[in-house]
């Protein structure tokens, strides 16, 4: 005879293995963006994500020029010597939160002839990967001012 697992909250009991009620909320079936909804409305989840964000943003890092040469710029005295990353700490927070809540994060490069001008973070829910069955991932679609913008893989960093 199989064990029966029942959840009882003091008002109603639910059979967790044989009924749909016990697993609908946990599995997220039938709801979109439910992790984001949980993040917005469950204080302990919100706090856990915030702690991870702050922890990642405060990790020390350094940029070196060449093969392990002298430090070029460090987190303890960030001077933005590369020119396109004025506040890497906020960017690290956003990337961590996106990876935890949405499972993906997107940064897009604004380029000029001289190179990268800046990195821009975009909400994962606003980006749609364009996947070719033969060649795989080749671009991203994103709505900008009511029109769809196509961004090539070479202008993006995705995690």
Secondary structure, DSSP 4 states (H G I P E B T S, - for coil): -----EEE-SS-EEETTT-SHHHHHHHTTT-SSHHHHHHHH-HHHHHHHHHHHHHHHTS--EEESSSS-SEEEEGGG---TTSS-TTHHHHHHHHHHHHHHTS--EEEEEEETTEEEEEEEE-GGGEEEEEETTTEEEEEEEEETTEEEEEEGGGEEE-
